[in-house]
């Protein structure tokens, strides 16, 4: 009898629940906006003392080339000169665009009057940087490989084009003709662009191994093995090289400085930490390239650590709870970075304090707050910060105040950061359109 009584009670509760789910009107909700306590928004505020100080920048200077991802080998490009009124001069397709299985992640590079690209299907192309005319193309997918391998990226030095691929192959190519000079194999695929300096090529594999190759013949010189990660973010951080030291950032959140000539360790650090409020922020990867400038290394992790480190001994100057998947931009005494919350932030390079914060558009549908927008790393050209987004727009922002200056429509969403060389500004869209402004 007791069992029957309990079963009857459960049935009554179940039917009551069914009435509610079938649309029976409940009591009116409490007034006010409902805010999730688990997925709350984090906002940044400028430091009051720092925000009151006037920002001064060095004048823009000409930059003839952009020879590797992030610009130069140290990834410090400062203030680049372009024309005051930019206009589109040409637009061309580099090949296949991104889809569910294949993505364009490689930033184009500019050298020797050419712009080099790699599309989502590992087609490498060279274009005339002035006209957009295709000069040559080279398919790098081996016959024995299936589709779906995401390329690492490009670098240029001394007439040679280098390509790191998702096939665990590194190519040395004659930049004028597209002829393959050498091919070397690694133990794992690469999704970060290589870095070239002094006839040496530095690549990072998916299992967090840094390999130094001889750029002239592809011979392996030395390697360093970091801690492997089972889960990470698409893409990776190219090593930074300066003053005889190569700085590599891994998907484990570790950052290591090694001697260029022999791979001996100078120092190591970890950029894990900060608040982790969701599954993405729990990933410790460093996807933004480390920047070496005036004896300091600046690096930022996805999990919330923005740090300035002494290049010579690894001593920390400061550490800020700030996260990004993009490379910081340094100019003068300031760093500019885009956060996952679509905030463009200006930070002091001396102490990490915030000068100003500008909120970029965050949602595809602002009213319903759905569809997260993503923004490229910023680039500073002629007193304008340029950021491009997945909303098919590029914005111009004042580097001094964070004020919006203007915007321009893009042919498709932009994931790869823009670049500037020889007075021109270049964008590569997700559907493989390369657009030049001068």
Residue pairs with C-beta under 8 A, 6 or more apart in sequence:
20 26
38 277
39 277
39 278
40 277
41 341
42 275
42 277
42 341
43 341
43 343
43 357
44 322
44 339
44 343
44 345
44 354
44 357
45 354
45 357
46 354
46 355
46 356
46 357
47 353
47 354
47 355
49 353
50 348
50 353
50 354
50 355
51 354
51 355
51 356
53 355
54 400
55 334
55 346
55 355
55 399
55 400
55 401
56 332
56 333
57 79
57 331
57 332
57 334
57 380
57 383
57 399
57 400
58 78
58 79
58 331
58 332
59 79
60 79
60 80
60 81
60 82
60 381
60 382
60 383
61 78
61 79
61 80
61 81
62 80
62 81
62 422
62 423
63 71
63 77
63 80
63 81
63 420
63 421
63 422
64 421
64 422
65 110
65 111
65 112
65 156
65 421
65 422
66 108
66 109
66 110
66 111
66 419
66 420
66 421
67 109
67 110
67 111
67 155
67 156
67 157
67 196
68 109
68 154
68 155
68 156
68 193
68 194
68 195
68 196
68 238
69 106
69 107
69 109
69 153
69 154
69 155
69 193
69 195
69 238
69 289
70 77
70 107
70 193
70 238
70 240
70 289
70 291
70 327
71 77
71 419
73 195
73 196
73 197
73 240
73 241
73 242
74 240
74 241
74 242
74 291
74 292
74 293
75 238
75 240
75 289
75 290
75 291
75 292
75 327
76 291
76 292
76 293
76 330
77 329
77 379
77 380
78 330
78 331
78 332
78 380
79 331
79 332
79 380
79 381
79 382
79 383
80 379
80 380
80 381
80 382
80 420
81 381
81 382
81 423
82 381
82 382
82 420
82 423
82 424
82 425
82 437
82 438
83 382
83 423
83 438
84 382
86 425
86 437
86 438
87 437
87 438
88 435
88 436
88 437
89 132
89 424
89 436
89 437
89 438
90 131
90 132
90 435
90 436
91 132
91 411
91 433
91 434
91 435
91 436
92 127
92 132
92 134
92 433
92 434
93 432
93 433
93 434
94 108
94 117
94 118
94 119
94 123
94 125
94 127
94 428
94 432
94 433
94 434
95 117
95 119
95 120
95 121
95 123
95 125
95 137
95 432
96 102
96 119
96 120
96 121
96 123
96 432
97 104
97 119
97 120
97 412
97 429
97 430
97 431
97 432
98 104
98 120
98 415
98 430
98 431
98 432
99 120
101 147
101 148
102 120
102 121
102 147
102 148
102 149
102 150
103 120
103 150
103 234
103 415
104 119
104 120
104 415
104 416
104 428
104 430
104 432
105 150
105 151
105 152
105 153
105 191
105 234
105 235
105 415
105 416
106 117
106 118
106 151
106 152
106 153
106 154
106 193
106 416
107 153
107 154
107 193
107 416
107 417
107 419
107 428
108 115
108 116
108 117
108 154
108 416
108 419
108 426
108 428
108 434
109 115
109 116
109 154
109 155
109 156
109 419
110 116
110 129
110 419
110 421
110 422
110 426
111 156
111 175
112 156
112 159
112 175
112 176
113 128
113 129
113 130
114 126
114 127
114 128
114 129
114 135
114 175
115 126
115 127
115 128
115 129
115 421
115 426
115 434
116 124
116 125
116 126
116 127
116 154
116 156
116 161
116 175
117 124
117 125
117 127
117 154
117 428
117 434
118 124
118 125
118 140
118 151
118 153
118 154
118 163
119 125
119 432
120 150
120 151
120 432
121 141
121 147
122 139
122 140
122 141
122 149
122 151
122 165
122 166
122 167
123 137
123 138
123 139
123 140
124 137
124 138
124 139
124 140
124 154
124 161
124 163
124 173
124 178
125 134
125 136
125 137
125 138
126 134
126 135
126 136
126 137
126 161
126 175
126 178
127 133
127 134
127 135
127 434
128 135
129 421
129 422
129 424
129 436
132 434
132 436
135 178
136 177
136 178
137 178
138 173
138 178
138 180
140 151
140 163
140 165
140 167
140 169
140 171
141 147
141 149
141 167
142 167
142 169
145 167
149 165
149 166
149 167
149 189
150 166
150 189
150 191
150 234
151 163
151 164
151 165
151 166
151 191
152 163
152 164
152 165
152 166
152 189
152 190
152 191
152 192
152 193
152 194
152 203
152 236
153 163
153 164
153 192
153 193
153 194
153 238
154 161
154 162
154 163
154 193
154 194
155 161
155 162
155 193
155 194
155 195
155 196
155 201
155 238
156 162
156 175
156 196
157 196
157 197
157 199
157 215
158 199
158 215
159 174
159 175
159 176
160 172
160 173
160 174
160 175
160 181
160 196
160 215
160 216
161 172
161 173
161 174
161 175
162 170
162 171
162 172
162 173
162 194
162 196
162 201
162 215
163 170
163 171
163 173
163 194
164 170
164 190
164 192
164 193
164 194
164 203
165 171
165 189
165 190
166 189
166 190
166 191
167 189
168 185
168 186
168 187
168 188
168 189
168 190
168 205
169 183
169 184
169 185
169 186
170 183
170 184
170 185
170 186
170 190
170 194
170 201
170 203
170 213
170 218
171 180
171 182
171 183
172 180
172 181
172 182
172 183
172 184
172 201
172 215
172 216
172 217
172 218
173 179
173 180
173 181
174 180
174 181
181 218
182 217
182 218
183 218
184 213
184 218
184 219
184 220
186 203
186 205
186 209
186 211
187 205
187 207
187 209
188 205
188 206
188 207
188 209
189 205
189 206
190 203
190 204
190 205
190 206
190 236
191 206
191 234
191 235
191 236
192 203
192 204
192 235
192 236
192 237
192 238
193 238
194 201
194 202
194 203
194 238
195 201
195 202
195 203
195 238
195 239
195 240
195 241
195 246
196 202
196 215
197 241
197 246
197 260
198 260
199 214
199 215
199 216
200 212
200 213
200 214
200 215
200 221
200 260
201 212
201 213
201 214
201 215
202 210
202 211
202 212
202 213
202 239
202 241
202 246
202 248
203 210
203 211
203 213
203 239
204 210
204 211
204 236
204 237
204 238
204 239
204 248
204 250
205 211
206 232
206 236
206 251
207 225
207 228
208 225
208 226
208 227
208 228
208 229
208 250
208 251
208 252
208 254
209 223
209 224
209 225
209 226
210 223
210 224
210 225
210 226
210 239
210 246
210 248
210 256
210 258
210 263
211 220
211 222
211 223
212 220
212 221
212 222
212 223
212 246
212 260
212 263
213 219
213 220
213 221
214 220
214 221
221 263
222 262
222 263
223 263
224 248
224 256
224 258
224 263
224 265
226 248
226 250
226 252
226 254
226 256
227 250
227 252
227 254
228 252
229 250
229 251
229 252
229 284
229 285
231 283
232 251
232 283
232 285
233 251
233 280
233 283
233 285
233 287
233 302
233 325
235 287
235 325
236 251
236 285
236 287
237 248
237 249
237 250
237 286
237 287
237 288
237 289
237 290
237 327
238 289
239 246
239 247
239 248
239 249
239 290
240 246
240 247
240 289
240 290
240 291
240 292
240 297
241 247
241 260
241 292
242 292
242 311
243 292
243 295
243 311
244 259
244 260
244 261
245 257
245 258
245 259
245 260
245 266
245 292
245 311
246 257
246 258
246 259
246 260
247 255
247 256
247 257
247 258
247 290
247 292
247 297
247 299
247 311
248 255
248 256
248 258
248 290
249 255
249 271
249 286
249 288
249 289
249 290
249 299
250 256
250 285
250 286
251 283
251 284
251 285
251 286
251 287
252 284
252 285
253 270
253 271
253 272
253 284
253 285
253 286
253 301
253 303
253 305
254 268
254 269
254 270
254 271
255 268
255 269
255 270
255 271
255 286
255 290
255 297
255 299
255 309
256 265
256 267
256 268
256 269
257 265
257 266
257 267
257 268
257 297
257 311
257 314
258 264
258 265
258 266
259 266
266 312
266 313
266 314
267 309
267 313
267 314
268 314
269 307
269 309
269 314
269 316
271 284
271 286
271 299
271 300
271 301
271 303
271 305
271 307
272 284
272 301
272 303
272 305
273 303
273 304
273 305
273 321
274 281
274 301
274 303
274 304
274 305
274 321
274 322
274 323
275 281
275 304
275 321
276 282
276 303
276 304
280 302
280 340
281 302
281 303
281 304
281 323
281 340
282 303
283 302
283 303
284 301
284 302
284 303
285 301
285 302
285 303
285 325
286 299
286 300
286 301
286 302
287 302
287 325
287 326
288 299
288 300
288 324
288 325
288 326
288 327
288 328
288 337
288 377
289 327
290 297
290 298
290 299
291 297
291 298
291 299
291 327
291 328
291 330
292 311
293 330
293 349
295 310
295 311
295 312
296 308
296 309
296 310
296 311
296 317
296 349
297 308
297 309
297 310
297 311
298 306
298 307
298 308
298 309
298 328
298 330
298 335
298 349
299 306
299 307
299 309
300 306
300 307
300 322
300 323
300 324
300 328
300 337
301 323
302 323
302 324
302 325
302 340
303 323
304 321
304 322
304 323
305 319
305 320
305 321
305 322
305 323
306 319
306 320
306 321
306 322
306 323
306 324
306 328
306 337
306 347
306 352
307 316
307 318
307 319
307 320
308 316
308 317
308 318
308 319
308 349
308 352
309 315
309 316
309 317
310 316
310 317
317 350
317 351
318 350
318 351
318 352
319 352
320 347
320 352
322 337
322 339
322 345
322 347
323 339
323 340
324 337
324 338
324 339
324 340
325 340
326 337
326 338
326 375
326 376
326 377
326 378
326 417
327 377
327 417
328 335
328 336
328 337
328 347
328 377
329 335
329 336
329 337
329 377
329 378
329 379
329 380
329 385
330 336
330 349
331 380
331 399
333 348
333 349
333 350
334 346
334 347
334 348
334 349
334 355
334 399
335 346
335 347
335 348
335 349
336 344
336 345
336 346
336 347
336 378
336 380
336 385
336 399
337 344
337 345
337 347
337 377
337 378
338 344
338 345
338 360
338 375
338 376
338 377
338 378
338 387
339 345
341 362
342 359
342 360
342 361
342 362
342 373
342 374
342 375
343 357
343 358
343 359
343 360
344 357
344 358
344 359
344 360
344 375
344 378
344 385
344 387
344 397
344 402
345 354
345 356
345 357
345 358
346 354
346 355
346 356
346 357
346 399
346 402
347 353
347 354
347 355
348 354
348 355
356 401
356 402
357 402
358 397
358 402
358 403
358 404
360 373
360 375
360 387
360 389
360 395
361 373
361 389
361 391
361 393
362 372
362 373
363 369
363 370
363 371
363 372
363 373
364 370
364 371
364 372
364 373
364 391
365 371
373 389
373 390
373 391
374 389
374 390
374 415
375 387
375 388
375 389
375 390
376 387
376 388
376 389
376 414
376 415
376 416
376 417
376 418
377 387
377 417
378 385
378 386
378 387
378 397
379 385
379 386
379 387
379 417
379 418
379 419
379 420
379 425
380 386
380 399
381 420
381 425
383 398
383 399
383 400
384 396
384 397
384 398
384 399
384 405
385 396
385 397
385 398
385 399
386 394
386 395
386 396
386 397
386 418
386 425
387 394
387 395
387 397
388 394
388 395
388 410
388 414
388 417
388 418
388 427
389 395
389 413
389 414
390 413
390 414
390 415
390 430
391 413
392 409
392 410
392 411
392 412
392 413
392 414
393 407
393 408
393 409
393 410
394 407
394 408
394 410
394 414
394 418
394 427
395 404
395 406
395 407
396 404
396 405
396 406
396 407
396 408
397 403
397 404
397 405
398 404
398 405
410 427
410 429
410 435
411 429
411 431
411 433
411 435
412 429
412 430
412 431
412 433
413 429
413 430
414 427
414 428
414 429
414 430
415 430
416 428
418 425
418 426
418 427
419 425
419 426
420 426
423 438
424 436
424 437
424 438
425 436
425 437
425 438
426 434
426 435
426 436
426 437
427 434
427 435
427 437
428 434
428 435
429 435
